[in-house]
């Protein structure tokens, strides 16, 4: 029996058994039920097809959003940027207390160091509250941006990033912790973080890390996928800024 017919039968069975198809032929319903009892894998197949469709639909929505919000993603002058003259742009949404962000951070730094033609935009996206907000705020101050990559590395390397650790890393970078925390409470910093959350919501980004290369969204710490997206961009398959 063809897949489409099997899935159709499964759907009809669900409707019949749920009482939604009150006028369904009883005999047909019994036949469908019998078939499903003999072939329970059909239900799994139908669910899988539905999941695949949801993933495809989400990807299409995300792609449209990446085009619509490209300027906000790649050209927000408030963001910390490494290799500003790079031809390819990679954007990362991250949280300093995110375990997956921490595990991928060394590879991100390596990508930056090995690829001077890759422009890297850091989007402070604190989703865990507390010290995540504090770390993002101090990193977005003028002093924090001046030490951007160094703070990114030290904050990410800290297993338990509490306020004491943040103060310690700020001081080690030559930044006065008290001044940085005061500056981080400015309306401008708060608005930047709020804008990033709104941008993430518009793109359907709910977790960290999330990477964007051109019109490709790479969710999670999938470094092979990120490398592949960058390679494709360099090959001309994805053109940042188009």
C-alpha positions as CSV (number, residue, x, y, z in Angstrom):
1,X,0.0,0.0,0.0
2,X,1.4,3.4,-0.9
3,X,2.6,5.7,1.8
4,X,0.0,8.4,1.0
5,X,-2.9,6.0,1.3
6,X,-1.5,4.5,4.5
7,X,-1.2,8.0,6.1
8,X,-4.7,8.9,4.9
9,X,-6.1,5.8,6.5
10,X,-4.2,6.6,9.7
11,X,-5.7,10.1,9.7
12,X,-9.2,8.8,9.0
13,X,-8.8,6.3,11.8
14,X,-7.8,9.1,14.3
15,X,-10.9,11.1,13.3
16,X,-13.1,8.1,13.5
17,X,-11.8,6.9,16.9
18,X,-11.9,10.4,18.4
19,X,-15.6,10.9,17.6
20,X,-14.9,13.8,15.2
21,X,-16.3,11.8,12.2
22,X,-19.6,10.9,13.6
23,X,-21.1,10.0,10.3
24,X,-18.2,7.7,9.3
25,X,-19.2,4.3,8.0
26,X,-18.9,1.9,10.9
27,X,-17.6,-0.9,8.7
28,X,-14.9,1.3,7.2
29,X,-13.9,2.4,10.6
30,X,-13.6,-1.2,11.7
31,X,-11.5,-2.0,8.7
32,X,-9.2,0.9,9.3
33,X,-8.8,-0.1,13.0
34,X,-8.0,-3.6,12.0
35,X,-5.4,-2.4,9.6
36,X,-3.8,-0.2,12.1
37,X,-3.7,-3.0,14.7
38,X,-1.9,-5.1,12.1
39,X,0.4,-2.2,11.0
40,X,1.0,0.1,14.0
41,X,4.1,1.5,12.3
42,X,1.7,3.6,10.1
43,X,0.9,5.8,13.0
44,X,4.6,6.4,13.6
45,X,5.1,7.1,9.9
46,X,2.3,9.7,10.0
47,X,3.7,11.4,13.0
48,X,7.2,11.5,11.4
49,X,5.7,13.0,8.3
50,X,4.0,15.6,10.3
51,X,7.2,16.4,12.2
52,X,9.1,16.7,9.0
53,X,6.5,19.1,7.7
54,X,6.7,21.2,10.8
55,X,10.5,21.4,10.5
56,X,10.3,22.4,6.9
57,X,7.7,25.0,7.6
58,X,9.8,26.5,10.5
59,X,12.8,26.6,8.2
60,X,10.9,28.5,5.6
61,X,9.6,31.0,8.1
62,X,13.1,31.4,9.6
63,X,14.6,32.0,6.1
64,X,12.0,34.7,5.3
65,X,12.8,36.3,8.7
66,X,16.5,36.3,8.1
67,X,16.0,38.2,4.9
68,X,13.5,40.7,6.5
69,X,15.7,41.4,9.5
70,X,19.1,41.1,7.9
71,X,20.1,44.7,8.7
72,X,19.2,44.3,12.3
73,X,21.1,41.0,12.4
74,X,24.3,42.1,10.7
75,X,24.5,45.9,10.8
76,X,23.5,47.0,14.3
77,X,26.3,49.4,15.3
78,X,25.7,48.6,18.9
79,X,26.9,45.0,18.6
80,X,30.4,43.8,19.3
81,X,32.0,42.7,16.0
82,X,35.2,40.9,15.2
83,X,36.9,41.0,11.8
84,X,34.6,44.0,10.8
85,X,35.9,43.9,7.2
86,X,35.1,40.2,6.6
87,X,33.2,39.4,3.5
88,X,31.1,36.7,5.2
89,X,29.0,37.5,8.3
90,X,28.2,35.1,11.1
91,X,25.9,36.1,13.9
92,X,25.7,34.3,17.2
93,X,22.9,34.6,19.8
94,X,24.3,33.5,23.1
95,X,24.1,33.4,26.9
96,X,27.3,33.3,29.0
97,X,25.7,30.7,31.4
98,X,24.5,28.4,28.6
99,X,26.4,25.1,28.7
100,X,26.2,24.6,25.0
101,X,27.5,28.1,24.4
102,X,30.4,27.4,26.7
103,X,31.3,24.2,25.0
104,X,31.2,25.8,21.5
105,X,33.1,29.0,22.5
106,X,36.6,27.6,21.9
107,X,35.6,26.6,18.4
108,X,34.1,30.0,17.8
109,X,37.3,31.7,18.8
110,X,39.2,29.3,16.5
111,X,36.9,30.1,13.6
112,X,37.5,33.8,14.2
113,X,41.3,33.4,14.4
114,X,41.5,31.1,11.4
115,X,39.2,33.1,9.1
116,X,40.0,36.8,8.9
117,X,37.5,37.0,6.0
118,X,34.6,36.0,8.4
119,X,33.0,38.9,10.1
120,X,31.6,37.8,13.5
121,X,28.7,39.6,15.2
122,X,27.9,38.8,18.8
123,X,24.3,39.2,20.0
124,X,24.0,39.3,23.7
125,X,20.9,37.2,24.4
126,X,20.7,36.5,28.1
127,X,17.8,34.0,28.6
128,X,18.8,32.5,32.0
129,X,18.3,35.7,34.1
130,X,20.4,36.8,37.1
131,X,24.1,36.7,36.3
132,X,23.4,36.1,32.6
133,X,21.8,39.6,32.5
134,X,24.6,41.1,34.5
135,X,27.3,39.6,32.3
136,X,25.5,40.8,29.1
137,X,25.1,44.3,30.5
138,X,28.7,44.8,31.5
139,X,29.9,43.3,28.2
140,X,27.7,45.8,26.3
141,X,29.3,48.9,28.0
142,X,31.9,50.8,26.0
143,X,34.6,49.3,28.3
144,X,33.2,45.9,27.9
145,X,33.2,46.1,24.1
146,X,36.8,47.3,24.1
147,X,37.7,44.0,25.7
148,X,34.9,42.1,23.9
149,X,36.6,38.9,22.7
150,X,38.7,38.6,25.9
151,X,35.6,38.9,28.1
152,X,33.7,36.4,25.8
153,X,36.5,33.9,26.3
154,X,36.9,34.3,30.1
155,X,33.1,34.5,30.8
156,X,32.5,31.4,28.7
157,X,35.4,29.5,30.3
158,X,34.0,30.1,33.8
159,X,32.0,27.1,34.9
160,X,30.0,29.0,37.6
161,X,29.6,32.6,36.3
162,X,28.4,34.4,39.4
163,X,28.8,38.0,40.3
164,X,32.1,37.5,42.0
165,X,33.5,35.7,38.9
166,X,32.2,38.5,36.7
167,X,34.0,41.1,38.9
168,X,37.2,39.1,38.8
169,X,37.3,38.8,35.1
170,X,36.4,42.5,34.6
171,X,39.3,43.5,36.9
172,X,41.7,41.1,35.1
173,X,40.7,42.8,31.8
174,X,41.5,46.2,33.3
175,X,37.9,47.2,33.8
176,X,36.6,48.7,37.0
177,X,33.7,46.3,38.1
178,X,31.7,48.9,39.9
179,X,31.9,51.4,37.0
180,X,31.0,48.7,34.5
181,X,28.0,47.5,36.4
182,X,26.8,51.1,36.8
183,X,27.2,51.7,33.1
184,X,25.4,48.5,32.4
185,X,22.2,49.7,34.0
186,X,21.8,52.5,31.4
187,X,18.7,52.7,29.4
188,X,20.7,52.2,26.2
189,X,22.1,48.9,27.3
190,X,18.7,47.7,28.5
191,X,17.1,48.7,25.2
192,X,19.8,46.8,23.2
193,X,19.1,43.6,25.2
194,X,15.4,44.1,24.8
195,X,15.8,44.7,21.0
196,X,17.8,41.5,20.7
197,X,15.1,39.5,22.5
198,X,12.5,40.9,20.2
199,X,14.7,40.1,17.1
200,X,15.2,36.5,18.4
201,X,11.4,36.1,18.9
202,X,10.7,37.4,15.4
203,X,13.1,34.8,14.0
204,X,11.8,31.9,16.2
205,X,15.0,31.7,18.1
206,X,14.2,30.4,21.6
207,X,17.5,28.8,22.8
208,X,21.2,29.4,22.7
209,X,23.5,29.2,20.9
210,X,22.0,30.1,17.5
211,X,24.1,31.0,14.5
212,X,23.1,32.7,11.3
213,X,25.2,32.7,8.1
214,X,23.4,34.5,5.3
215,X,20.0,32.9,5.0
216,X,20.9,29.9,7.0
217,X,20.0,29.4,10.6
218,X,22.2,26.9,12.6
219,X,20.5,26.1,15.9
220,X,22.4,24.7,18.8
221,X,26.1,23.9,19.2
222,X,26.3,22.1,15.8
223,X,29.8,23.0,14.9
224,X,30.0,20.8,11.8
225,X,26.8,22.5,10.5
226,X,28.3,25.9,11.2
227,X,31.5,25.1,9.4
228,X,29.5,23.8,6.5
229,X,27.4,27.0,6.3
230,X,30.6,29.1,6.4
231,X,32.2,27.0,3.7
232,X,29.0,27.3,1.5
233,X,29.1,31.1,2.0
234,X,32.7,31.3,0.9
235,X,31.8,29.1,-2.1
236,X,29.2,31.6,-3.1
237,X,26.1,29.6,-2.1
238,X,25.2,32.1,0.6
239,X,26.0,35.7,0.2
240,X,25.9,37.8,3.3
241,X,24.2,41.1,2.8
242,X,22.1,40.0,-0.3
